[in-house]
Amino acid sequence: METSTHAVLLHAYSSKNSGDGLLVDLSVGLIRQALGATTRVSIVAADPASFPQYTGVHAAPVLADSGMARITGAASLVLPVGGNGRMRELRRLLSSADLIVGVGGGYLRARNCIEAVKLEAGHLLQMRAASLSGKPTVYLPQSIGPSMPAAPLASHLSGMLERFSSVFVRDDRSVRFLSRNANTRRAPDLAVMDFERRSDEIIARASQARANVSHIAFVLRRAPSWSGRQRERYETSTRRLIQLLSPLCRITFAVQSTGRGNDDLAYYRSIGVDGNLKSLKELLATDTPDVVVSVRLHGALESLLHGVASYHLSYERKGFGAYDDLGVDNWVSNAADFDPERVAATLLGTDAIHNFWTSASSGFSHIRAGQYRVIAGLRSALGR
C-alpha cells in the first residue's frame, strides 16, 4: 500500500489572529491541492493550542515560549547551556518529511535591531533547520526583506532562501530584494488566490449587495512600528474619515485579531470605542455591511471572500501587491498618509460597489496563473 506524502508546514503563528489562521488553512489546502487530498501535513506553530482542528501540530522552538522561557530557549540555541528540546523535536520532524513548506505571510523581515534579534531567534532557526535537513523546501507567497538591505542580515536571509527549491513572493519590493536568487517567483497572496478559486460564489454574493452604501464597517488596529508623526497622522485621518461618513452611513467597528501583540479590542478601547464589538467574521455573517474599511489586509480579504467590497488602508507593501493582483488598486491607500476626503469619495461614489466588482473580476486570469505557478513549484520540488 502506497504511503501518503508527508509535508511539514513551518512558521505558523496563531489562529487567534484570524489572518494568520487563514494563512495556515489556505497553506494546508494548497499543499493538498498540489500533492493529493491524502497528504499528511504537520504544522509547527507559535501557538499550537490555537489549531485544535488539526492533528500533528508541534510547538515552534522559542516562539511557542513567552517571557523568560523564550529568552532561555533562545539562549540555549546559541550558548553551551545544553540542548533545546523543541529544536531536537523539530529536527526529528523534518527528517520524516518528504517536503518542507513555509507558510505564506510576512514574517521574514526586520525593520530595526530588536526585530532582527526576534527574527534570528525565531523564524530563521526554522529556516536553518529546513536547510540542514536536505529536504525539498518551498516557501509560499511572502513579503521578504529587512528595511536595511545593506545589513548583514539581508545577505544572510537571501543566502538561506537561495538554497530552497522555490521561494514565492507576493510583492514587487520582495522581488527586488531577492533579484539575485534564481529560485524567486512572483505569485499572489494566498488569500488572493483563494479569492479566485471561490470567484463564482463571491460574485454571486456580491450581486446581492445594495447599490447605495448605507452601512460601513471599520477594522482598525494599533499603528505598527511607525514614527510618532506617522501614528498621529494615521489616527487623525481615520477619525476624520469616520466623521465624514457617520452622517451618511451607519458605522460599526469589528475586531479582526485578539492574538499576542495584535489585540484590536484593546486598541478600540484606547480610542474610546466601547461596547460589545463583534469579530469581523461574525459581523459579515450576521450584520453584513455594504463596505468594509480595513487596516488589516486579511480583514480586507476576508470581507472580499464574503462578497463585500473593502477599502484597504495598508501599512505594509503586501496590501498594495494584493490589491494590484486583484485589479482594484484604486481601493488601497497608505494608512500612514491617506486623504480621508478622497477615500470617502471613493466609497460613496456613483456605482462604487458595482465598479469595484467589475474591476476585481478582470483580475481572475492573472491570479489563476499565479496559483498554477505555486502548485507547479510544490510538485516540481518532489520531482512530479
C-alpha positions in Angstrom: 0.0 0.0 0.0 1.4 3.4 -1.1 2.0 5.8 1.8 0.8 9.4 1.5 3.2 12.3 1.2 4.3 14.0 4.4 4.7 17.7 4.3 5.8 19.9 7.3 4.4 23.4 7.4 6.8 25.8 9.2 6.3 29.3 10.7 2.6 29.1 11.6 1.6 31.7 14.3 -1.8 31.6 16.0 -5.4 31.3 14.8 -6.3 33.8 17.5 -5.2 36.2 14.8 -7.8 35.3 12.1 -5.5 36.5 9.3 -2.7 34.1 10.4 -5.1 31.3 11.0 -6.5 31.8 7.5 -3.0 31.6 6.0 -2.4 28.2 7.7 -5.8 26.9 6.4 -5.0 28.1 2.9 -1.5 26.7 3.0 -2.7 23.3 4.0 -5.4 23.4 1.4 -2.9 24.4 -1.4 -0.5 21.7 -0.4 -3.2 19.0 -0.6 -4.5 20.5 -3.9 -1.0 20.2 -5.3 0.1 16.8 -3.8 -3.2 15.0 -3.2 -6.0 15.0 -0.6 -4.3 12.3 1.5 -1.2 14.4 2.0 -0.3 14.4 5.8 0.6 17.9 6.9 2.4 18.5 10.2 2.3 22.1 11.5 5.0 23.9 13.5 3.3 26.8 15.3 4.0 29.5 17.9 0.6 28.9 19.4 -0.1 25.2 18.7 -3.2 25.0 21.0 -5.0 27.5 18.8 -5.1 24.9 16.0 -7.3 22.2 17.5 -8.8 21.3 14.1 -5.5 19.8 13.0 -3.6 16.8 14.2 0.2 16.8 14.3 0.6 20.4 15.5 4.0 21.0 17.1 5.3 23.8 19.3 7.8 26.0 17.5 11.2 26.4 19.2 11.5 29.7 21.1 8.4 31.3 19.5 6.0 29.0 21.5 7.5 30.2 24.7 6.8 33.5 26.5 8.6 35.7 29.0 11.8 34.3 30.5 11.2 30.9 28.9 11.5 32.5 25.5 14.8 34.2 26.4 16.2 31.0 28.0 15.1 29.0 24.9 16.8 31.4 22.5 20.0 31.3 24.6 20.1 27.5 24.6 20.4 27.6 20.8 23.5 29.9 20.8 25.2 29.2 24.1 26.7 26.0 25.5 23.9 25.5 28.1 22.5 22.2 26.8 20.2 21.2 24.0 16.8 22.7 23.2 14.1 20.0 23.4 11.9 21.7 20.9 14.7 22.2 18.4 15.5 18.5 18.6 11.9 17.6 18.1 11.8 19.9 15.0 14.8 18.2 13.5 13.3 14.8 14.0 10.0 16.0 12.4 11.8 17.4 9.4 13.8 14.2 9.0 10.5 12.4 8.4 9.2 14.8 5.9 9.0 14.4 2.1 8.6 18.2 1.6 9.0 21.3 3.8 6.8 24.3 3.2 7.0 27.8 4.6 3.5 29.2 5.3 2.6 32.3 3.4 3.0 35.6 5.2 5.2 38.4 6.1 7.5 37.2 8.9 10.9 37.2 7.2 11.8 40.9 7.6 13.2 43.2 10.3 12.9 47.0 10.4 15.2 47.5 13.4 17.7 45.7 15.6 15.1 44.4 18.0 13.1 42.8 15.2 16.3 41.4 13.7 17.0 39.6 17.0 13.5 38.2 17.1 13.8 37.1 13.5 17.0 35.3 14.2 15.8 33.6 17.4 12.5 32.6 15.9 11.9 32.1 12.2 15.5 31.9 10.9 16.3 28.9 13.1 13.3 27.1 11.5 14.7 28.1 8.1 18.2 26.9 9.1 16.7 23.5 10.3 14.9 23.2 6.9 18.1 23.9 5.0 20.2 21.5 7.1 17.6 18.7 6.7 18.4 18.5 3.0 14.7 18.0 2.2 13.0 19.8 -0.7 11.7 23.1 0.6 9.2 25.6 -0.9 8.2 28.9 0.7 4.6 30.1 -0.2 4.0 33.7 -1.1 5.9 36.0 1.2 6.8 39.6 1.8 10.6 39.3 2.4 13.4 41.5 3.3 14.7 43.8 6.1 14.3 47.6 5.6 18.1 47.8 5.8 19.2 46.0 2.6 22.9 46.6 3.2 22.8 45.0 6.6 24.5 41.5 7.2 21.0 40.1 8.0 19.8 40.8 4.4 22.7 38.8 2.9 22.2 36.0 5.4 18.5 35.8 4.8 18.8 35.9 1.0 21.6 33.3 1.1 19.5 30.8 3.0 16.5 31.3 0.8 18.6 30.7 -2.3 19.2 27.1 -1.2 15.5 26.2 -1.3 13.6 24.7 -4.2 11.3 27.7 -4.8 10.5 30.9 -2.9 7.3 32.7 -3.9 6.9 36.4 -3.1 3.8 38.5 -3.1 5.0 42.0 -3.9 7.5 43.7 -6.2 9.7 45.0 -3.4 10.4 41.4 -2.3 11.2 40.5 -5.9 13.8 43.3 -6.0 15.3 42.2 -2.6 15.8 38.6 -3.9 16.6 39.6 -7.5 19.9 37.6 -7.5 18.2 34.4 -6.4 17.2 32.3 -9.4 14.5 30.4 -7.4 12.4 33.5 -6.6 8.9 33.5 -8.2 6.2 36.2 -8.1 2.7 35.0 -7.0 -0.4 36.5 -5.4 -1.1 36.3 -1.7 -2.7 33.0 -0.6 -5.9 34.7 0.3 -6.0 36.4 -3.1 -5.6 33.0 -4.8 -8.5 31.7 -2.7 -10.5 34.6 -3.9 -10.1 33.4 -7.5 -11.0 29.8 -6.5 -14.2 30.9 -5.0 -15.0 33.6 -7.5 -18.4 32.3 -8.6 -19.5 32.1 -5.0 -18.1 35.5 -4.2 -19.6 37.3 -7.3 -23.0 35.6 -6.5 -22.9 37.1 -3.0 -21.6 40.5 -4.3 -24.5 40.6 -6.8 -26.9 40.8 -3.9 -25.3 43.9 -2.5 -27.3 47.1 -2.3 -26.5 49.8 -4.9 -26.3 52.5 -2.2 -23.8 52.4 0.7 -25.7 52.7 4.0 -23.6 50.6 6.4 -19.8 50.7 6.6 -17.7 48.6 9.0 -14.2 49.6 10.1 -11.5 47.1 11.1 -8.9 49.2 12.9 -5.7 48.3 14.7 -2.9 50.0 16.6 -0.4 51.6 14.2 2.7 49.4 13.8 6.3 50.5 14.2 5.9 53.9 12.7 7.3 57.3 13.8 5.2 59.4 16.2 4.3 61.7 13.4 3.0 58.8 11.2 1.0 57.4 14.1 -0.6 60.8 14.8 -1.4 61.3 11.1 -3.0 57.8 10.9 -5.2 58.3 13.9 -6.2 61.8 12.8 -7.1 60.6 9.3 -9.1 57.6 10.5 -11.1 59.9 12.9 -11.7 62.3 10.1 -12.9 59.5 7.7 -15.3 58.2 10.3 -16.5 61.8 10.9 -17.2 62.3 7.1 -19.1 59.0 6.8 -21.1 59.0 10.1 -23.8 61.5 9.0 -24.4 59.5 5.8 -24.0 55.8 6.9 -24.3 53.5 9.8 -20.8 52.9 11.2 -19.8 49.7 13.0 -16.5 48.5 14.3 -15.2 44.9 14.1 -12.4 43.0 15.7 -10.1 41.0 13.4 -7.3 39.9 15.8 -7.0 39.2 19.5 -3.7 37.4 19.4 -0.5 38.2 21.3 0.7 41.7 20.3 -2.3 42.1 17.9 -5.2 42.9 20.2 -7.6 45.1 18.2 -10.1 45.2 21.1 -7.5 46.9 23.3 -6.8 49.5 20.6 -10.5 50.2 20.2 -10.8 50.8 24.0 -7.8 53.2 23.8 -9.6 55.4 21.3 -12.9 55.4 23.1 -14.8 52.8 21.1 -16.6 50.7 23.8 -19.4 48.1 23.8 -19.6 44.5 22.8 -17.7 44.5 19.5 -18.2 41.6 17.1 -15.4 39.8 15.3 -15.3 40.6 11.6 -16.3 37.0 10.8 -19.4 37.3 12.9 -20.3 40.7 11.6 -20.1 39.5 8.0 -22.4 36.6 8.8 -25.0 38.4 10.9 -25.0 42.1 10.1 -23.3 42.3 6.7 -22.1 45.8 5.9 -22.1 47.2 2.4 -18.4 48.1 2.5 -15.6 47.4 4.9 -12.7 49.7 5.6 -9.9 47.6 6.9 -6.4 48.4 8.1 -5.5 44.7 8.2 -5.0 43.1 4.8 -6.6 39.9 5.8 -9.6 41.7 7.3 -10.0 43.3 3.8 -9.6 39.9 2.0 -11.9 38.1 4.4 -14.5 40.7 3.5 -13.9 40.2 -0.2 -14.3 36.4 0.2 -17.7 37.1 1.7 -18.7 39.2 -1.3 -18.3 42.6 0.5 -16.2 45.3 -1.2 -13.4 46.5 1.0 -11.1 49.6 1.0 -7.7 48.7 2.4 -5.7 51.3 4.4 -2.4 49.5 4.1 0.5 49.7 6.5 2.7 47.3 4.5 3.7 46.6 0.9 1.7 43.3 0.9 -1.5 45.3 0.7 -0.5 47.1 -2.4 0.6 43.9 -4.0 -2.6 42.1 -3.2 -4.9 44.9 -4.4 -2.8 45.2 -7.6 -3.2 41.4 -8.2 -6.9 41.8 -7.6 -7.2 44.7 -10.1 -8.6 47.1 -7.6 -5.5 49.2 -6.8 -7.7 52.4 -6.6 -9.2 51.0 -3.4 -5.9 50.9 -1.4 -4.0 53.8 0.3 -1.1 54.2 2.6 -2.6 54.1 6.1 0.1 56.5 7.4 -0.6 59.1 4.7 -4.1 58.9 3.2 -6.6 61.6 2.2 -9.8 60.8 4.1 -11.9 63.0 1.8 -10.7 61.1 -1.2 -11.4 57.7 0.5 -14.9 58.9 1.4 -15.5 60.0 -2.1 -14.4 56.5 -3.4 -16.7 54.7 -1.0 -19.7 56.9 -1.7 -19.2 57.4 -5.4 -21.8 56.6 -8.0 -21.9 52.8 -8.7 -18.9 52.4 -6.3 -19.7 48.8 -5.4 -20.6 47.7 -8.9 -17.4 49.2 -10.3 -15.3 47.6 -7.6 -16.5 44.1 -8.5 -16.2 44.7 -12.3 -12.6 45.6 -11.7 -12.0 42.6 -9.4 -13.5 40.2 -11.9 -10.9 41.3 -14.5 -8.0 40.1 -12.3 -9.1 36.5 -12.2 -6.9 35.2 -15.1 -3.8 36.9 -13.6 -4.5 35.3 -10.2 -5.2 31.9 -11.7 -1.8 31.9 -13.5 -0.1 32.7 -10.2 -1.8 29.9 -8.5 -0.7 27.5 -11.2 2.9 28.6 -10.7 2.8 27.8 -6.9 1.2 24.4 -7.5 3.8 23.6 -10.1 6.5 24.7 -7.7 5.2 22.3 -5.0 5.0 19.4 -7.4 8.4 20.1 -9.0 10.1 20.1 -5.6 9.1 16.4 -5.3 10.0 15.7 -8.9 6.4 15.4 -10.1 
